[in-house]
């Protein structure tokens, strides 16, 4: 069964997620935007080593802690290739990654399999990660809202298409967004005006 710890970090309270299965000695870290030492301390308390960092997109508040985590652990970092077109002023310099992940790819980490869903709109390479009954949506889908599209690389047309794609998913997913509280995909399908 999937276990998830949520760490809202930094001035933007960006959600960093630590994800693992009950029997695993390793974990995944999703979007370590700030306070890498806090992330490392939490992993140590859980007695988990970091198998990989997964990035939903390249904005500075989601990637700022990546380099420190890599320096301390040597873990791989997964990023969608379309993010490499982003201007450095909103990514806090060149984006660091070791692996590119693409639409439909299945990333395997021990017993945990993560599916990559390319959901552009907030940025060109925004992705959601689906693992068991969890859907990590970055800044594509929030509780009752969706990501902004007015920054470089954003597209209202694309994010609408991505939200409609998420609406078509079947299954009882808990949604873990890049900011704000967790929700469920069923609730968002019913009440989120941007998924209409």
N, C-alpha and C positions, 0 to 999 in steps of 0.2 A: 504494500500500500504506500502511496506517495505521501511524503512528509514535506511540509513547506513552512519556512520561517520568513516573515516579512520584516524588512528593516527600512523604514522611511528615513532617508538620509539627506543631509544638506539643506540649504535654504529653500529649495524647491520641494523638499520632502519627496524625493524621487524614490519609488519603491524598488529596493534591491531584494531579490528572492534567493534564498538558499533552499535547494530542492534535493531530496534524497529518498531512497527507499529504505524500509526498516532494516533490512539485513546488510545494506551496503556500508563499506568503510569510506566511501567517497561521496561527494555531493557536486551539484552544479550551482554556479552562481550566475544569476541573470541580472544584467544592468547594474553593475557596481559603479554608480556615478560619483559617489562621494565616500569619504571616511573608509578607505580600504582597511585601516587597522581595526575598525569596528567589525568589518566583515571577517577578517582573519580571526579576531577574538571569538566571534560567534561560532565559526567553524571549529575552532579549538575546543570550545565548550561542548559542542556536539560530538567531538572526537571524529571529525570527518576531514579528510584531505580534499582539495579541490580538483575534480577531474577535468573541468573545463569552465570557461566563462562564455556565456551566450549573450549576444547583444541584439535587442529588438530593433535598435537604430543607433545612429551615430551622434546624436546631439550631446553636447558637453555634459549635461546633467545626468546622462545615462552611461557615459564611458570614462568619466574623470578618474576613477580609481583603478582602471584596468592595468596600467603599466606597473603600479606598485604591486598588485596581486601577482602579476607575471614575474616580477623581480624576486618576490618572496617564495613563489611556488613553482615557477616554470610551467604553469598550466597553459594549454592551448586556448585560443580565443576565436570564436566563430562570429562572422559578420556576413551580411548579404552584399554581394559585389556592387549592386546599384548605389550603395552608400558611399562608394569611393568618389562619386561625382560631387559630393557635398563640399561647400566652401569651408575652409579651415576656421573662419571666424565663429562658426557655430558648432564646430566639432572639437574645439580646444586644441588645434594643431592636427597633424596627420593622424588619421585613425590607425590604431594598432590592431592587428589581427594576425593569426597564423593559418586559419582555415576560412574558406568561403563556403557559405551554405546557401542553397537555392531552393526554389519552390518544389515542394513535394519530397524533398530529401528526408530520409530517416536517419537521425543521428543516434548512435548506440553507445551508451555508457554503462557497461555491466548489464544489469537487468533492466535498466531504464532506457526506453526508446522515446525520442523526441521528434515529432514531425514538424517540418518547416512550412509555414504558410506565408507566401509573399503577399503583403497587404499594403501596397503603396498608397500614398496620399499625404500623410503627415510628413514623410520624407520619401524619396524614390525607392529606397531599399528597406522600408519598414517591414518587419516580419512579425508574425505571431508564432509562438511555440506551443504545440499541443502535446501533453504528456498525460497518459491515462485520462482522468476526468478533469484535468486542469488545463486552462487556456491562458497563456501569458501574452497579453495583448499590447504591451508597451504603451505608446501614445496613440494607438489607433482607436481603441474603444475604452471608454470610462463608464462608470456608473452614471447613467442618464445623459451622457454626453459623448463627444469624440474629440480627437486631437485637432489642434489648429492647423491651418493650411496656408497661412500668410507668410511663413518664413521661406527662404530660398529652398527650392526643391519641393515645396508643398503643392498639392493640387486638390481642390474641392471635388472635381470630377472623379479623380482616382480614389479618394477616401470614401466617397459614396459607393463606388463600385466595390471597394474592399469590405465596407460594412454590410452591404447586401450579400456578399459572399459569406461572411461570418453568420449572417442570419440564416443561411441555407444549411449550415452545419447541423447534423443530427447528433443527439447524445446529450446527457446531463452534465454540461461543463460548468465548473466554477471559473469565473473570469478574474484573473489577477492583473490589474492594469498598472501602468507606469506611475500613476499618481492616484491618490484617493483610495477608498475602501474596495474590497473585493465585492463581487456581485455574482449573479448567475447569468448564463447566456439566455435562459428562458425569460428571466425578468427583463433583460435588455430587449429581447425580441418583442416583448409585450408593451414596455413602457418607454423605451428610449426613442425620442422623436427622430433621431438621426438614422435609425434603422428601419424607418417606416417605408 
